[in-house]
């Protein structure tokens, strides 16, 4: 329930609505003194959906060559990435490489193994991290030199982390 009251002012009378939706001066259509206007809802972030579409398209393009690849990094980003692209025709993943891999470890049915210095599992290795991409790419170069093509997901984008929603 709202109350209406009229207050005298220098140029006439202003009507204020109290105890209802924010107090608004009908004359000036401005918030009444001492009353904070309602904050509009925050717009939904487009970063998460954009990132998913971007990665799904990139995954599809990586698959066009028909060559298998290994993924470097078995953390949360790789888990999220594989779930994001599971239904997109893409490259066959032969291994997930991780320095901390344990014997028999898998991630979403892909074998996780420790990288062997100088012996790449295939010719292409995809770095899977939005926060440590450059560091992991450097580690791949240390391990395999020019024997592999190091692929980066976020090379041309500002540094992450990025929302995963």
C-alpha positions in Angstrom: 0.0 0.0 0.0 1.3 3.5 -0.8 0.6 6.8 0.8 0.4 10.0 -1.2 1.1 13.4 0.3 1.5 16.8 -1.2 4.3 19.1 -0.1 4.4 22.8 -0.8 7.4 24.0 -2.8 8.6 27.3 -4.3 6.9 26.7 -7.6 3.8 24.9 -6.6 3.0 21.6 -5.1 4.9 18.3 -5.5 3.2 15.0 -5.0 5.3 12.2 -3.4 4.5 8.6 -3.1 5.7 7.1 0.1 6.0 3.4 1.3 5.6 2.1 -2.3 8.0 1.8 -5.2 10.9 4.2 -4.8 9.8 7.7 -3.8 9.6 9.7 -7.0 8.7 13.3 -7.5 6.0 13.3 -10.2 7.0 16.9 -11.2 10.7 16.3 -11.8 10.6 12.5 -12.3 13.7 12.3 -10.1 14.3 10.3 -7.0 13.1 12.1 -3.9 15.7 13.6 -1.6 17.3 10.9 0.7 15.9 8.0 -1.3 18.1 5.8 -3.4 16.6 4.8 -6.8 16.3 1.1 -7.5 19.4 -0.3 -9.2 18.7 -1.8 -12.6 19.6 -5.5 -12.8 23.1 -6.2 -13.9 23.3 -7.4 -17.5 24.2 -11.1 -17.9 27.8 -11.6 -18.9 28.3 -12.6 -22.5 31.9 -13.8 -21.9 31.0 -17.3 -20.9 28.7 -18.1 -23.8 31.1 -16.3 -26.2 34.0 -18.4 -24.9 32.1 -21.7 -25.4 31.1 -20.8 -29.0 34.7 -19.7 -29.7 36.2 -22.9 -28.3 33.6 -25.2 -30.0 34.4 -23.5 -33.4 38.2 -23.7 -32.8 37.8 -27.4 -31.8 35.9 -28.1 -35.1 38.6 -26.3 -37.1 41.4 -28.3 -35.3 39.5 -31.5 -36.4 39.4 -30.5 -40.1 43.0 -31.6 -40.6 42.1 -35.1 -39.3 45.4 -35.3 -37.3 45.3 -36.5 -33.7 46.6 -34.3 -30.9 47.6 -34.5 -27.3 46.3 -32.1 -24.7 48.9 -30.6 -22.3 47.4 -30.2 -18.8 44.9 -32.4 -16.9 43.4 -29.8 -14.7 39.9 -28.3 -14.4 40.3 -26.4 -17.7 40.8 -29.6 -19.6 37.9 -31.3 -17.9 35.7 -28.2 -18.7 37.0 -28.1 -22.3 36.3 -31.7 -23.0 32.8 -31.4 -21.7 32.3 -28.2 -23.8 33.3 -29.9 -27.0 32.1 -33.4 -26.5 29.5 -33.2 -29.3 31.6 -31.3 -31.7 33.5 -33.2 -34.5 37.1 -32.4 -33.7 40.5 -34.0 -33.6 41.1 -37.4 -32.0 42.7 -36.9 -28.5 45.4 -39.6 -28.1 46.7 -38.5 -24.7 46.4 -35.9 -22.0 49.8 -35.0 -20.8 50.5 -33.8 -17.3 53.6 -33.7 -15.2 51.7 -34.9 -12.1 49.9 -37.8 -13.9 49.5 -41.0 -11.9 49.7 -44.5 -13.5 46.3 -45.6 -14.9 44.8 -42.1 -14.6 42.1 -41.1 -17.1 40.1 -37.9 -17.6 36.7 -38.4 -19.3 37.9 -41.7 -20.8 41.1 -40.2 -22.2 44.4 -41.6 -20.8 46.5 -39.2 -18.8 50.2 -39.7 -18.9 53.4 -37.9 -17.9 55.2 -36.3 -20.9 58.4 -38.1 -22.0 61.2 -35.7 -22.8 62.1 -35.8 -26.5 59.4 -38.3 -27.4 56.2 -36.6 -28.4 53.1 -38.7 -28.5 52.0 -37.0 -31.7 52.8 -34.0 -33.9 50.3 -31.6 -32.3 49.9 -30.6 -28.7 47.1 -28.4 -27.5 47.9 -26.4 -24.3 44.8 -26.4 -22.1 44.8 -23.6 -19.6 43.4 -20.1 -19.5 45.7 -18.9 -16.7 49.0 -20.6 -17.4 48.9 -21.0 -21.2 52.2 -19.3 -21.9 53.9 -21.3 -19.1 52.6 -24.6 -20.3 53.4 -23.8 -24.0 57.0 -23.0 -22.8 57.1 -26.4 -21.0 56.0 -28.2 -24.3 58.8 -26.4 -26.2 61.3 -27.5 -23.5 60.2 -31.1 -23.7 59.8 -31.5 -27.5 61.5 -28.5 -29.2 60.4 -28.1 -32.8 59.2 -31.7 -33.1 55.7 -30.7 -32.3 53.3 -27.9 -33.2 52.2 -26.3 -30.0 48.6 -25.1 -30.2 47.2 -22.4 -27.9 43.5 -21.7 -27.4 43.8 -18.1 -26.1 46.9 -16.8 -27.9 45.2 -13.9 -29.5 43.0 -13.0 -26.6 43.6 -11.0 -23.4 45.0 -13.0 -20.5 42.5 -15.1 -18.5 41.1 -16.6 -16.4 37.8 -16.5 -18.2 34.3 -17.4 -17.0 33.2 -21.0 -17.7 29.5 -20.5 -17.6 
